[in-house]
């Protein structure tokens, strides 16, 4: 519909150029159609005349009027009911009710495919998300990144992209040694030794379970052994057990991956050195002060970056360079990394590295996820992985459920902080967004159960012209924009658009349901409304499916 209307406006502009009202060189810009905030302003509105008026040296309203008068409405017979000029020069388009009414049949005909498209044209996109260090259980912040990444992958797939989901395991470096040492201290405690934890060690209780496992496996073997002997096995045991727990939590959270990629693989395969050789060959690595540097300032970074220290140790950045080189060598068209907001300063250097390797900066997109403030009884819960003071994702799932957690994580843009109220997430009321949406779906299901009890079956055809109430047309118009919502969420990498859409659709439906009876006294009206209810139920199920949130038939 929007494509037809946009072409209609384009033809009106072309007619203005043919009549000498504007220069033809001003044409060619895409016509943008928006949905006005107020229904009385039409179904769609465009500021195309406003944009051209200045260059054409005409008053915006006069320009809009000239375009409106030249619209070939006969070309879209049955689509446009009327055209109005509003404000400083907006062209408002009103669509015929019959066109909206016919959309119900289209939704039902497309079924589960409604809302899906092929705008991605099979392009390969990788979404790398969570990628938490295997040094402790997933916390609530990781949960937000998991919901975002998994839903984004679903949305991209629905829009026709070939999506790969990946988790990068940082299992190399000082943090892993610290994990091994922290676990060994808990192991010593299990034998009655009095130990003192350095402030930078991991002190969570989760290490006590791993320490007990170490005792069962090795007995007293590593109580008096030197560090060089016990550090490797303790490091390996702790990271393996923690990673196994992370995978379980993610699976129970409805998240799946195509691949878990270990940082260690990069070193074992010599990929870090190969990346160095390639960048050295391109002239972007140099020696200074005994260290190896990447010339990231050549690509807009504020300073050059060390990739190998004077001690001979490589930096985390070196691994990231090799890792992203590995990604693009797999033939990916685009890479999407989802990181915590504290990595903001890291984005320019990685973008510089991607460009230095010969790829476009547009092929890399980093989405930063702001913090989650977890609230209990109005008070914020402090979280610190090292100190062991945090609410794990598992705890939150156990308390409020997967559905509530996933949906609430997507109730705000990823670049905005989020307050997660545990009490609200458990509440069965309209204040709880996921309950509000799921209840709308359950209500629709109850309509069909009641109809079956009364012996009323939905027939194959219905008279959709009977759906003439303002509230019914409003519902259909919201069904109509669902494919645009999915495409927009994929194009702009903003999956929260789905939760916004569902909340709005649920509000519109609840208002209609509370005011009108779907199972009406008139049989023909009942059939029309049952078809509308079936279309609504379908779209709720499709959208909730993309969020990996269940659609319960009873609540």
C-alpha positions in Angstrom: 0.0 0.0 0.0 2.7 2.4 0.9 4.6 1.6 -2.3 1.5 2.4 -4.3 0.9 5.7 -2.5 4.6 6.7 -2.7 4.5 6.1 -6.5 1.3 8.2 -6.6 3.1 11.1 -5.0 6.1 10.7 -7.3 3.8 10.9 -10.3 2.2 14.1 -8.9 5.7 15.6 -8.5 6.7 14.6 -12.0 3.5 16.3 -13.4 4.5 19.5 -11.5 7.9 19.3 -13.2 6.3 18.7 -16.6 4.2 21.8 -16.1 7.3 23.9 -15.3 6.4 24.4 -11.6 9.6 22.8 -10.4 12.9 21.9 -12.0 13.1 18.2 -12.9 16.6 18.1 -11.3 14.9 18.4 -7.9 13.1 15.1 -8.4 14.5 11.7 -7.5 14.4 11.8 -3.8 12.5 8.9 -2.2 9.0 9.9 -1.0 8.6 9.2 2.7 5.2 8.4 4.0 4.5 8.6 7.7 1.4 7.6 9.8 0.0 10.7 11.4 -0.3 10.7 15.2 -4.0 11.8 14.9 -6.5 9.8 12.8 -8.2 13.0 11.5 -5.0 13.8 9.7 -5.4 10.7 7.4 -3.9 7.3 7.1 -0.6 8.5 5.6 1.1 11.9 5.3 4.1 13.1 3.3 6.3 16.3 3.6 7.5 15.9 0.0 6.0 19.3 -1.1 7.5 21.0 2.0 11.0 19.7 1.0 10.7 20.9 -2.6 9.0 24.2 -1.9 12.2 26.1 -0.8 14.2 25.0 -3.8 11.3 25.8 -6.1 10.9 29.2 -4.4 7.2 28.5 -3.7 5.0 28.7 -0.7 4.9 25.2 0.9 1.1 25.0 0.9 0.9 26.2 -2.7 3.4 23.6 -3.6 1.4 20.9 -1.8 -1.8 22.0 -3.5 -0.2 21.8 -6.9 1.0 18.3 -6.2 -2.4 17.2 -4.9 -4.2 18.6 -7.9 -2.0 16.5 -10.2 -2.2 13.2 -8.4 -3.5 10.6 -10.9 -6.0 9.2 -8.5 -7.6 7.1 -11.2 -4.5 5.0 -11.3 -5.2 3.9 -7.7 -9.0 3.6 -7.9 -10.4 2.0 -4.8 -7.4 2.9 -2.7 -7.5 6.7 -2.0 -10.7 8.2 -0.6 -9.5 11.8 -0.4 -6.5 14.0 -0.2 -6.1 17.0 2.1 -3.5 19.7 2.6 -2.6 20.3 6.3 -0.4 22.6 8.3 2.5 24.2 6.5 2.2 21.9 3.5 1.7 18.3 4.4 -0.2 16.1 1.9 -2.5 13.8 3.9 -3.9 10.7 2.2 -7.1 8.9 3.4 -7.4 5.3 2.3 -10.8 3.8 1.4 -12.2 1.6 4.2 -12.8 -1.3 1.8 -9.0 -1.5 1.2 -8.4 -1.8 4.9 -11.2 -4.3 5.3 -9.8 -6.5 2.6 -6.5 -6.8 4.5 -8.0 -9.2 7.0 -8.3 -11.8 4.2 -4.7 -11.2 3.2 -3.4 -11.7 6.7 -5.2 -15.0 7.0 -4.2 -16.2 3.6 -0.5 -15.6 4.3 -0.7 -17.1 7.8 2.7 -17.7 9.5 4.4 -16.0 6.6 2.6 -12.7 7.2 5.2 -10.1 8.2 8.1 -12.0 6.6 9.9 -10.6 3.6 13.0 -11.0 1.4 14.5 -7.5 1.8 17.7 -9.3 3.1 18.0 -11.2 -0.2 20.0 -13.9 1.5 22.8 -11.7 2.6 24.9 -13.4 5.3 24.8 -11.5 8.6 26.4 -12.7 11.8 25.1 -11.6 15.2 27.6 -12.1 18.0 26.0 -11.5 21.4 26.4 -12.1 25.1 30.0 -13.5 24.8 30.4 -13.2 28.5 33.8 -14.2 29.9 33.6 -17.7 31.4 34.5 -16.4 34.9 31.1 -16.5 36.5 27.4 -17.1 35.9 25.4 -14.8 33.5 24.0 -11.7 35.3 21.0 -9.6 34.5 22.9 -7.4 32.1 23.9 -10.4 30.1 20.3 -11.4 30.0 19.4 -8.1 28.3 22.1 -8.6 25.7 20.8 -12.2 25.1 17.2 -11.1 24.6 18.4 -8.4 22.2 20.8 -10.5 20.2 18.5 -13.6 19.9 15.5 -11.5 18.9 17.5 -9.5 16.4 18.7 -12.7 14.8 15.0 -13.9 14.6 14.0 -10.6 13.0 16.8 -10.6 10.5 15.9 -14.1 9.5 12.3 -13.1 9.1 13.4 -10.3 6.8 15.2 -12.7 4.5 18.8 -12.5 5.8 20.9 -15.6 6.2 21.7 -15.3 9.9 24.5 -16.8 11.9 24.5 -16.6 15.7 27.8 -16.8 17.5 29.2 -16.6 21.1 32.8 -15.6 21.5 34.5 -17.3 24.4 37.3 -15.2 26.0 39.3 -18.1 27.4 42.8 -16.7 27.1 44.7 -14.2 29.3 45.1 -12.9 32.8 41.4 -13.2 33.7 41.5 -16.9 33.2 44.6 -17.2 35.4 42.8 -15.2 38.0 39.8 -17.5 37.8 42.1 -20.6 38.2 43.7 -19.0 41.3 40.4 -18.0 42.8 39.1 -21.6 42.4 42.2 -23.0 44.0 41.8 -20.8 47.0 38.2 -22.2 47.4 39.7 -25.6 47.0 42.2 -25.0 49.9 39.3 -23.7 52.0 37.5 -27.0 51.4 40.5 -28.6 53.2 40.2 -26.3 56.1 42.9 -23.9 55.1 42.5 -20.3 56.0 43.0 -18.1 52.9 42.8 -14.5 52.1 41.3 -13.4 48.8 43.0 -10.6 46.9 40.5 -7.8 46.0 40.8 -8.6 42.3 39.9 -12.3 42.6 36.5 -13.8 41.9 34.8 -14.4 45.2 31.4 -15.7 44.3 29.9 -18.8 46.0 29.6 -20.5 42.6 33.4 -21.3 42.9 32.7 -23.3 46.0 30.8 -25.9 44.0 33.7 -26.1 41.4 36.2 -26.4 44.3 34.2 -29.3 45.7 34.3 -30.9 42.2 38.1 -30.4 42.1 38.4 -32.1 45.5 36.3 -35.1 44.3 38.4 -35.4 41.2 41.9 -34.8 42.5 41.7 -35.2 46.3 44.6 -33.6 48.1 46.9 -33.7 45.1 47.0 -29.9 44.6 47.0 -28.7 48.2 50.8 -28.5 48.5 51.7 -28.5 44.8 53.4 -25.5 43.1 51.3 -23.1 41.1 52.8 -24.1 37.8 51.4 -27.6 38.4 47.9 -26.7 39.7 47.0 -23.6 37.7 46.3 -25.1 34.3 43.9 -27.9 35.5 42.1 -25.4 37.9 41.8 -22.8 35.1 40.5 -25.5 32.7 38.0 -27.0 35.2 36.6 -23.7 36.3 36.1 -22.3 32.8 34.6 -25.5 31.5 32.1 -25.8 34.4 31.1 -22.1 34.2 30.7 -22.2 30.4 28.5 -25.3 30.7 26.3 -23.4 33.2 26.2 -20.4 30.8 25.1 -22.6 28.0 22.3 -24.2 30.1 21.1 -20.7 31.2 21.0 -19.5 27.6 19.2 -22.5 26.4 16.6 -22.2 29.1 16.3 -18.5 28.2 15.3 -19.5 24.7 18.6 -18.6 23.1 20.4 -20.7 20.6 23.7 -20.4 18.8 25.1 -21.8 15.6 28.6 -21.6 17.0 30.7 -21.1 20.1 34.0 -19.7 19.0 37.0 -20.0 21.4 39.6 -17.3 21.6 42.1 -20.1 22.1 41.3 -21.4 18.6 42.8 -18.2 17.2 46.1 -18.8 18.8 46.2 -22.5 18.2 45.5 -22.0 14.5 48.1 -19.2 14.3 45.5 -16.7 13.2 46.7 -13.8 15.4 50.1 -13.9 13.8 48.6 -14.2 10.3 46.5 -11.1 11.1 49.7 -9.3 12.2 51.5 -10.3 9.0 48.6 -9.1 6.8 48.4 -5.7 8.6 52.2 -5.3 8.6 52.1 -5.9 4.9 49.5 -3.2 4.5 51.7 -0.8 6.5 49.5 -0.5 9.5 51.8 -2.1 12.2 55.0 -0.6 13.5 57.5 -1.1 16.4 57.9 1.6 19.1 59.1 1.4 22.7 59.6 -2.3 22.4 56.0 -2.9 21.6 54.0 -3.6 18.4 51.4 -0.9 17.5 48.5 -0.6 15.2 48.2 2.7 13.3 44.5 3.2 14.2 44.8 7.0 13.9 45.0 6.5 10.1 41.3 5.6 10.3 40.0 8.2 12.7 40.9 6.7 16.1 42.2 9.2 18.7 45.5 7.3 19.2 47.4 4.3 18.0 46.9 1.0 19.8 49.3 -1.7 21.2 48.7 -5.2 19.9 51.8 -6.8 21.4 53.3 -5.5 24.6 57.1 -5.1 25.2 56.8 -8.2 27.4 55.8 -10.2 24.3 52.2 -10.7 25.4 49.4 -9.9 22.9 46.6 -7.6 23.9 42.8 -8.4 23.9 42.6 -6.1 20.9 45.0 -8.3 19.0 42.6 -11.2 19.5 39.7 -9.1 18.3 41.5 -8.1 15.2 42.2 -11.8 14.3 38.7 -12.8 15.3 37.0 -10.2 13.0 39.4 -11.1 10.2 38.2 -14.7 10.7 34.6 -13.6 10.5 34.9 -11.7 7.2 37.0 -14.5 5.7 34.0 -16.8 6.2 32.2 -14.7 3.6 29.9 -12.7 5.9 28.4 -9.6 4.3 27.9 -7.9 7.7 28.9 -8.4 11.3 26.8 -7.2 14.2 28.5 -7.2 17.6 26.4 -6.6 20.7 28.5 -5.3 23.6 28.0 -3.7 27.0 27.9 0.1 27.1 31.3 0.1 28.9 32.9 -0.8 25.6 32.0 2.4 24.0 35.6 3.6 23.6 36.6 0.3 22.0 34.4 0.8 18.9 36.6 3.3 17.0 39.7 1.1 17.2 37.9 -2.1 16.1 36.2 -0.1 13.2 39.7 1.1 12.3 41.0 -2.5 12.3 38.2 -3.7 10.0 39.0 -0.9 7.5 42.7 -1.6 7.7 42.0 -5.2 6.7 40.3 -3.9 3.5 36.6 -4.1 4.6 34.1 -1.3 4.8 33.2 0.2 8.1 29.6 -0.2 7.2 30.1 -4.0 7.3 30.6 -3.8 11.1 27.9 -2.6 13.4 28.4 -2.5 17.1 25.3 -2.2 19.3 25.9 -1.0 22.8 23.6 -2.2 25.5 23.1 0.0 28.5 23.0 -1.2 32.1 20.0 -2.9 33.8 19.0 -1.6 37.2 17.5 -4.5 39.0 14.9 -3.4 41.5 13.4 -5.3 44.4 10.7 -3.6 46.6 11.8 -0.3 45.1 15.5 -0.7 46.0 18.3 -1.3 43.5 20.2 -4.5 43.9 24.0 -4.1 43.7 25.9 -6.3 41.3 29.6 -7.2 41.1 30.8 -10.3 39.4 34.1 -10.4 41.3 32.6 -9.7 44.7 29.8 -12.3 44.0 27.1 -9.7 44.7 24.8 -10.0 41.8 21.4 -11.4 40.7 22.0 -14.0 38.1 20.0 -14.5 35.0 19.0 -17.9 36.4 17.7 -16.3 39.6 15.6 -13.8 37.6 14.2 -16.5 35.3 13.3 -18.7 38.3 11.5 -15.7 39.9 9.6 -14.1 37.0 9.9 -16.6 34.1 11.6 -16.5 30.7 8.8 -14.7 29.0 8.6 -11.8 31.3 12.3 -11.4 31.4 12.7 -11.5 27.6 9.9 -9.1 26.9 10.8 -6.6 29.6 14.4 -6.5 28.4 13.0 -5.3 25.0 10.7 -2.6 26.4 13.3 0.1 25.9 15.9 0.9 23.3 19.2 -0.9 23.9 21.1 2.4 24.2 18.8 3.5 27.1 19.2 2.3 30.7 16.5 -0.1 31.9 14.9 -0.5 35.3 13.8 -4.1 35.8 11.2 -4.3 38.5 11.0 -7.9 39.8 7.7 -7.2 41.5 6.1 -5.7 38.4 7.4 -8.6 36.3 5.4 -11.1 38.5 2.3 -9.0 38.6 -0.7 -10.3 36.6 -2.1 -6.9 35.6 -2.1 -4.4 32.8 1.0 -2.8 34.4 3.0 -5.9 33.4 3.7 -5.5 29.7 4.2 -9.2 28.8 1.1 -10.2 30.8 -0.9 -7.4 29.0 0.2 -8.7 25.6 -0.2 -12.4 26.3 -3.6 -11.8 27.9 -4.8 -10.2 24.6 -3.8 -13.4 22.8 -5.5 -15.6 25.4 -8.7 -13.5 25.1 -8.7 -14.1 21.4 -8.3 -17.8 21.9 -11.2 -17.7 24.4 -13.4 -16.1 21.8 -13.1 -19.2 19.6 -13.6 -21.6 22.5 -16.8 -19.8 23.4 -17.9 -19.8 19.7 -17.3 -23.6 19.6 -19.4 -24.1 22.7 -22.2 -22.2 21.0 -21.9 -24.2 17.8 -20.5 -21.3 15.8 -17.7 -22.1 13.4 -15.7 -19.6 11.5 -16.7 -19.9 7.8 -14.4 -19.7 4.9 -15.7 -16.3 3.7 -17.1 -13.3 5.4 -18.5 -9.8 4.5 -15.6 -7.6 5.6 -17.5 -4.4 4.8 -19.3 -5.0 8.1 -16.1 -4.2 9.9 -16.9 -0.5 9.7 -16.5 0.6 13.4 -13.7 3.1 14.0 -12.1 0.6 16.5 -12.3 -2.2 14.0 -10.6 -0.1 11.3 -8.0 0.9 13.9 -7.2 -2.7 14.6 -6.9 -3.6 10.9 -4.6 -0.6 10.3 -2.3 -1.9 13.1 -2.3 -5.3 11.4 -1.3 -3.6 8.2 1.8 -2.0 9.6 3.2 -5.3 11.1 5.3 -6.2 8.0 6.8 -2.6 8.2 7.6 -3.1 11.8 9.5 -6.3 11.1 11.4 -4.7 8.2 12.1 -1.6 10.2 13.4 -3.7 13.1 15.7 -5.6 10.7 16.9 -2.6 8.8 17.7 -0.4 11.8 18.7 -3.4 14.0 16.1 -2.4 16.6 14.1 -5.4 17.8 12.5 -3.4 20.6 10.1 -2.1 17.9 8.3 -5.5 18.1 7.5 -5.1 21.8 6.3 -1.5 21.3 4.1 -2.7 18.4 2.6 -5.6 20.5 1.9 -3.4 23.4 0.1 -0.9 21.2 -1.8 -3.7 19.4 -2.9 -5.2 22.7 -4.1 -1.8 24.0 -6.2 -1.3 20.9 -7.6 -4.8 21.1 -8.4 -4.7 24.8 -10.3 -1.4 24.3 -12.3 -2.9 21.4 -13.0 -6.2 23.3 -14.3 -4.3 26.4 -16.7 -2.3 24.3 -18.0 -4.7 21.6 -19.0 -8.3 21.4 -17.2 -10.3 18.8 -19.9 -13.0 18.9 -22.7 -10.5 17.9 -26.4 -11.1 17.5 -26.1 -10.9 13.7 -24.5 -14.0 12.1 -22.8 -12.1 9.3 -21.3 -9.6 11.7 -20.1 -12.4 13.9 -18.3 -14.0 10.9 -16.6 -10.8 10.0 -15.5 -10.2 13.5 -14.3 -13.8 13.9 -12.1 -13.4 10.8 -10.7 -10.2 12.3 -10.1 -12.0 15.6 -8.3 -14.8 13.8 -6.1 -12.3 12.0 -5.2 -10.6 15.2 -4.5 -13.9 16.9 -2.2 -14.8 14.0 -0.2 -11.6 14.2 0.1 -11.8 18.0 1.5 -15.3 17.6 3.9 -14.3 14.8 5.3 -11.4 16.6 5.6 -13.2 20.0 7.4 -16.0 18.1 10.0 -13.5 16.9 10.5 -12.4 20.5 10.7 -16.1 21.5 7.9 -15.4 24.0 5.2 -17.9 24.4 1.6 -17.3 23.3 -0.6 -19.0 26.0 -4.1 -19.9 25.0 -5.4 -19.7 28.6 -4.3 -17.4 31.4 
